[in-house]
Amino acid sequence: MKGVVISVIVVLAMIQFMVKPGQAISCGQVDASLAPCVPYLTGGGNPAPACCDGVKNIKGMAATTEDRRAACNCVKDAANRYSNLKDDAAQALPAKCGVQMNIPISKSTNCDVIN
């Protein structure tokens, strides 16, 4: 019986930390998705396949306007952490990955106008 109670508590704790449908995505999710892109964003060249997978992942997570605005703010915050981020590389990233995305990668985007 004690094992069942512990299992239920663990499951409830896991559910609490999961992102529920309709809730904005977290900056941790966005940061993890874009982490493989840092070499491209700071050095140029071509993005790694793992980077493009991350861009596709963000697009998939950002299904609603609220999600896109949250992701935009997370991307903007992440971009501002890198003083050597190349704006042209950042703006070209979705296209280089073959992803049509309404979330610009920029240090200065007004995320409130994202639809």
Accessible surface in RSA format (square Angstrom, percent):
REM  Atomic radii and reference values for relative SASA: ProtOr
REM  Chains: A
REM  Algorithm: Lee & Richards
REM  Probe-radius: 1.40
REM  Slices: 20
REM RES _ NUM      All-atoms   Total-Side   Main-Chain    Non-polar    All polar
REM                ABS   REL    ABS   REL    ABS   REL    ABS   REL    ABS   REL
RES MET A   1   184.07  95.3 138.57  91.7  45.50 108.3 119.38 101.5  64.69  85.7
RES LYS A   2   166.34  81.2 157.15  96.4   9.19  21.9 104.41  94.0  61.93  66.0
RES GLY A   3    47.10  58.1   0.00   N/A  47.10  58.1  39.18 107.5   7.92  17.7
RES VAL A   4    93.07  61.2  90.18  81.6   2.88   6.9  92.28  80.2   0.79   2.1
RES VAL A   5    71.13  46.8  69.25  62.7   1.88   4.5  71.13  61.8   0.00   0.0
RES ILE A   6    97.80  55.7  97.53  72.7   0.27   0.7  97.80  70.4   0.00   0.0
RES SER A   7    62.71  53.0  57.54  76.8   5.17  11.9  31.71  67.5  30.99  43.4
RES VAL A   8    76.18  50.1  73.77  66.8   2.40   5.8  76.10  66.1   0.08   0.2
RES ILE A   9   104.70  59.6 103.42  77.0   1.28   3.1 103.90  74.8   0.81   2.2
RES VAL A  10    76.93  50.6  74.88  67.8   2.05   4.9  76.88  66.8   0.05   0.1
RES VAL A  11    76.87  50.6  76.87  69.6   0.00   0.0  76.87  66.8   0.00   0.0
RES LEU A  12   109.79  61.1 104.51  74.8   5.28  13.3 104.93  73.7   4.85  13.1
RES ALA A  13    42.58  39.1  37.93  58.5   4.65  10.6  41.74  58.8   0.84   2.2
RES MET A  14   115.10  59.6 109.23  72.3   5.87  14.0  96.81  82.3  18.29  24.2
RES ILE A  15    84.53  48.1  84.20  62.7   0.33   0.8  84.20  60.6   0.33   0.9
RES GLN A  16   134.30  75.1 114.00  83.3  20.30  48.3  30.88  65.7 103.42  78.4
RES PHE A  17   167.51  83.8 138.75  85.9  28.76  74.8 142.47  86.4  25.04  71.7
RES MET A  18   117.52  60.9 105.51  69.8  12.01  28.6  95.20  80.9  22.31  29.6
RES VAL A  19    66.53  43.8  41.91  37.9  24.62  59.3  43.51  37.8  23.02  62.4
RES LYS A  20   101.12  49.3  98.89  60.7   2.22   5.3  50.54  45.5  50.58  53.9
RES PRO A  21   139.34 101.6 106.72  97.3  32.62 118.6 119.35  98.5  19.99 124.2
RES GLY A  22    54.60  67.3   0.00   N/A  54.60  67.3  29.24  80.2  25.36  56.8
RES GLN A  23    93.80  52.5  88.53  64.7   5.27  12.5  30.45  64.8  63.35  48.0
RES ALA A  24    38.55  35.4  23.30  36.0  15.25  34.7  23.30  32.8  15.25  40.4
RES ILE A  25    13.17   7.5   6.36   4.7   6.81  16.4   6.36   4.6   6.81  18.5
RES SER A  26    50.38  42.6  43.09  57.5   7.29  16.8  43.09  91.8   7.29  10.2
RES CYS A  27    55.94  42.3  51.76  57.7   4.18   9.8  25.86  65.5  30.08  32.4
RES GLY A  28    48.60  59.9   0.00   N/A  48.60  59.9  37.26 102.3  11.34  25.4
RES GLN A  29    59.97  33.5  52.34  38.2   7.64  18.2  30.08  64.0  29.90  22.7
RES VAL A  30     0.00   0.0   0.00   0.0   0.00   0.0   0.00   0.0   0.00   0.0
RES ASP A  31    47.33  33.2  41.09  40.9   6.23  14.7  24.06  56.6  23.27  23.2
RES ALA A  32    72.23  66.4  50.31  77.6  21.92  49.9  59.16  83.3  13.07  34.6
RES SER A  33     9.00   7.6   1.54   2.1   7.46  17.2   7.16  15.2   1.84   2.6
RES LEU A  34    12.40   6.9  11.99   8.6   0.42   1.0  12.22   8.6   0.18   0.5
RES ALA A  35    58.78  54.0  45.76  70.6  13.01  29.6  50.31  70.8   8.47  22.4
RES PRO A  36    48.92  35.7  31.93  29.1  16.99  61.8  44.13  36.4   4.78  29.7
RES CYS A  37     0.00   0.0   0.00   0.0   0.00   0.0   0.00   0.0   0.00   0.0
RES VAL A  38    40.76  26.8  40.49  36.7   0.27   0.7  40.76  35.4   0.00   0.0
RES PRO A  39    95.51  69.6  82.32  75.0  13.20  48.0  89.65  74.0   5.87  36.5
RES TYR A  40     9.11   4.3   5.32   3.0   3.78   9.8   5.95   4.5   3.15   3.9
RES LEU A  41     9.75   5.4   9.75   7.0   0.00   0.0   9.75   6.9   0.00   0.0
RES THR A  42    30.10  21.4  18.92  19.2  11.18  26.7   5.35   7.2  24.75  37.4
RES GLY A  43    50.46  62.2   0.00   N/A  50.46  62.2  27.46  75.3  23.01  51.5
RES GLY A  44    23.42  28.9   0.00   N/A  23.42  28.9  11.44  31.4  11.99  26.8
RES GLY A  45    55.03  67.9   0.00   N/A  55.03  67.9  38.76 106.4  16.27  36.4
RES ASN A  46   123.63  85.3  99.35  96.0  24.28  58.5  25.73  61.9  97.90  94.6
RES PRO A  47    19.53  14.2   5.09   4.6  14.44  52.5   5.09   4.2  14.44  89.8
RES ALA A  48    47.69  43.9  39.26  60.6   8.44  19.2  45.10  63.5   2.59   6.9
RES PRO A  49   111.46  81.2 104.10  94.9   7.35  26.7 111.08  91.7   0.37   2.3
RES ALA A  50    54.11  49.7  46.32  71.5   7.79  17.7  48.93  68.9   5.17  13.7
RES CYS A  51     0.00   0.0   0.00   0.0   0.00   0.0   0.00   0.0   0.00   0.0
RES CYS A  52    17.44  13.2  17.44  19.5   0.00   0.0   7.48  18.9   9.96  10.7
RES ASP A  53    88.58  62.0  82.41  82.0   6.17  14.6  27.40  64.5  61.18  61.0
RES GLY A  54     6.49   8.0   0.00   N/A   6.49   8.0   6.07  16.7   0.41   0.9
RES VAL A  55     0.01   0.0   0.00   0.0   0.01   0.0   0.01   0.0   0.00   0.0
RES LYS A  56   106.72  52.1  98.11  60.2   8.61  20.5  56.05  50.4  50.68  54.0
RES ASN A  57    75.13  51.8  66.11  63.9   9.02  21.7  20.12  48.4  55.02  53.2
RES ILE A  58     0.66   0.4   0.66   0.5   0.00   0.0   0.66   0.5   0.00   0.0
RES LYS A  59    94.68  46.2  87.31  53.6   7.37  17.6  57.86  52.1  36.82  39.2
RES GLY A  60    60.22  74.3   0.00   N/A  60.22  74.3  37.89 104.0  22.33  50.0
RES MET A  61    42.05  21.8  27.70  18.3  14.35  34.2  28.40  24.1  13.64  18.1
RES ALA A  62     6.27   5.8   0.17   0.3   6.10  13.9   0.17   0.2   6.10  16.2
RES ALA A  63    77.15  70.9  48.87  75.4  28.28  64.3  56.49  79.6  20.66  54.7
RES THR A  64    58.70  41.8  54.20  54.9   4.51  10.7  58.22  78.2   0.48   0.7
RES THR A  65    50.57  36.0  46.93  47.6   3.64   8.7  26.06  35.0  24.51  37.1
RES GLU A  66    98.25  56.4  89.78  67.9   8.47  20.2  41.18  79.7  57.07  46.6
RES ASP A  67     8.58   6.0   8.58   8.5   0.00   0.0   0.00   0.0   8.58   8.6
RES ARG A  68    45.90  19.3  45.90  23.4   0.00   0.0   7.72  10.5  38.18  23.1
RES ARG A  69    85.55  35.9  85.53  43.6   0.02   0.0  19.99  27.3  65.56  39.7
RES ALA A  70    22.58  20.8  13.83  21.3   8.75  19.9  21.20  29.9   1.38   3.7
RES ALA A  71     0.00   0.0   0.00   0.0   0.00   0.0   0.00   0.0   0.00   0.0
RES CYS A  72     0.69   0.5   0.28   0.3   0.41   1.0   0.00   0.0   0.69   0.7
RES ASN A  73    66.48  45.8  66.25  64.0   0.23   0.5  21.01  50.6  45.47  43.9
RES CYS A  74     5.61   4.2   4.32   4.8   1.29   3.0   0.10   0.3   5.50   5.9
RES VAL A  75     1.87   1.2   1.35   1.2   0.51   1.2   1.35   1.2   0.51   1.4
RES LYS A  76    58.78  28.7  58.72  36.0   0.05   0.1  23.26  20.9  35.51  37.8
RES ASP A  77    79.30  55.5  74.25  73.9   5.04  11.9  18.27  43.0  61.03  60.9
RES ALA A  78    11.64  10.7  11.40  17.6   0.25   0.6  11.64  16.4   0.00   0.0
RES ALA A  79     4.32   4.0   1.01   1.6   3.31   7.5   3.74   5.3   0.59   1.6
RES ASN A  80    82.00  56.5  54.89  53.0  27.11  65.3  24.96  60.1  57.04  55.1
RES ARG A  81   143.49  60.2 109.63  55.9  33.86  80.6  69.22  94.6  74.28  45.0
RES TYR A  82    79.50  37.1  77.38  44.0   2.12   5.5  45.35  34.1  34.14  42.1
RES SER A  83   110.72  93.6  80.07 106.9  30.65  70.6  52.47 111.7  58.25  81.6
RES ASN A  84    93.13  64.2  79.22  76.6  13.91  33.5  42.80 103.0  50.33  48.6
RES LEU A  85    15.30   8.5   2.65   1.9  12.65  31.8   2.65   1.9  12.65  34.0
RES LYS A  86    90.27  44.0  84.90  52.1   5.37  12.8  50.42  45.4  39.84  42.4
RES ASP A  87    74.19  52.0  68.75  68.4   5.44  12.9  23.45  55.2  50.74  50.6
RES ASP A  88   108.26  75.8  96.51  96.1  11.75  27.8  47.57 112.0  60.69  60.5
RES ALA A  89     9.94   9.1   4.94   7.6   5.00  11.4   9.94  14.0   0.00   0.0
RES ALA A  90     0.04   0.0   0.04   0.1   0.00   0.0   0.04   0.1   0.00   0.0
RES GLN A  91   118.06  66.0  93.97  68.7  24.09  57.4  29.56  62.9  88.50  67.1
RES ALA A  92    35.66  32.8  29.30  45.2   6.37  14.5  35.54  50.1   0.12   0.3
RES LEU A  93     0.00   0.0   0.00   0.0   0.00   0.0   0.00   0.0   0.00   0.0
RES PRO A  94    16.54  12.1  16.54  15.1   0.00   0.0  16.54  13.7   0.00   0.0
RES ALA A  95    81.52  75.0  56.88  87.8  24.65  56.1  64.15  90.3  17.37  46.0
RES LYS A  96   102.01  49.8  67.21  41.2  34.79  82.8  51.12  46.0  50.89  54.2
RES CYS A  97    12.21   9.2   0.00   0.0  12.21  28.7   3.94  10.0   8.27   8.9
RES GLY A  98    69.74  86.0   0.00   N/A  69.74  86.0  37.24 102.2  32.49  72.8
RES VAL A  99    14.12   9.3   5.03   4.6   9.09  21.9   8.93   7.8   5.18  14.1
RES GLN A 100   147.33  82.4 136.71  99.9  10.62  25.3  52.79 112.4  94.54  71.7
RES MET A 101    28.11  14.6   2.81   1.9  25.29  60.2   4.56   3.9  23.54  31.2
RES ASN A 102    94.83  65.4  78.91  76.3  15.93  38.4  19.80  47.6  75.04  72.5
RES ILE A 103     1.25   0.7   1.19   0.9   0.06   0.2   1.19   0.9   0.06   0.2
RES PRO A 104    56.16  40.9  44.76  40.8  11.41  41.5  54.39  44.9   1.77  11.0
RES ILE A 105     3.98   2.3   2.69   2.0   1.29   3.1   2.69   1.9   1.29   3.5
RES SER A 106    14.27  12.1  13.40  17.9   0.88   2.0   5.48  11.7   8.80  12.3
RES LYS A 107    58.75  28.7  50.97  31.3   7.77  18.5  29.49  26.5  29.26  31.2
RES SER A 108    95.52  80.7  70.60  94.2  24.92  57.4  45.66  97.2  49.86  69.9
RES THR A 109    19.43  13.8  10.91  11.1   8.52  20.3  16.14  21.7   3.29   5.0
RES ASN A 110    84.24  58.1  75.32  72.8   8.92  21.5  32.11  77.3  52.13  50.4
RES CYS A 111     4.79   3.6   1.42   1.6   3.37   7.9   1.42   3.6   3.37   3.6
RES ASP A 112   107.32  75.2  97.15  96.7  10.17  24.1  25.54  60.1  81.78  81.6
RES VAL A 113   101.94  67.1  83.95  76.0  17.99  43.4  89.49  77.8  12.45  33.8
RES ILE A 114    14.79   8.4  11.75   8.8   3.04   7.3  14.79  10.6   0.00   0.0
RES ASN A 115   115.14  79.4 105.83 102.3   9.30  22.4  36.45  87.7  78.69  76.1
END  Absolute sums over single chains surface
CHAIN  1 A     6848.2       5487.1       1361.1       4187.2       2661.0
END  Absolute sums over all chains
TOTAL          6848.2       5487.1       1361.1       4187.2       2661.0
